[in-house]
């Protein structure tokens, strides 16, 4: 009879211990949370770029942007938005172009302006302009950026459309999570980040006294935006 050999229990324990040590060393080196945040930021930036391209295609076909189908006020009264108006829209609101959230044809600018039944969700049965015209797939409504209202503590997941008064430039912006994408070293952040205002104005953060602030929010705080999107720093497409 041939004697079969194999690993002893001690040998297996040594191998397991070595693997554990190497795993700890790798995790300490690569910072998995930061890598996960970088991957998330890359995905969201790609989504923002897709939305931006969809806006331009929609405009080329219709000679207007999606939000120009709706009245300026949240009550639905008054004239419809024009190309010269300033606009600030969160991605889960009517007029952004992905979904209607069951709202009537009133433009929903902020979380406080609408009820839960009127906000976007993954099962939205009344898609908005970019989906109706096939510029974007309906599955976009199921992405995290379009579901922040399901948990109001995660409004920072949203995309934001910003356009200043009498300015033809439009931006699709998001709040990055990865530290590297916030460009905190030196003053590099001042050329990468942007501030938004309720009027849709997109500007660079100030440098100097009180440097790194968008309104009253300092660079170091990186707080989530309030419902109108003005209390955080953003990265935008185009940069």
Beta strands, then each sheet from edge to edge (+ up, - down):
strand 1: 87-90
strand 2: 160-163
strand 3: 170-174
strand 4: 195-196
strand 5: 202-203
strand 6: 213-214
strand 7: 217-218
strand 8: 235-237
sheet 1: 1+ 2- 3+ 8-
sheet 2: 4+ 5-
sheet 3: 6+ 7-
end
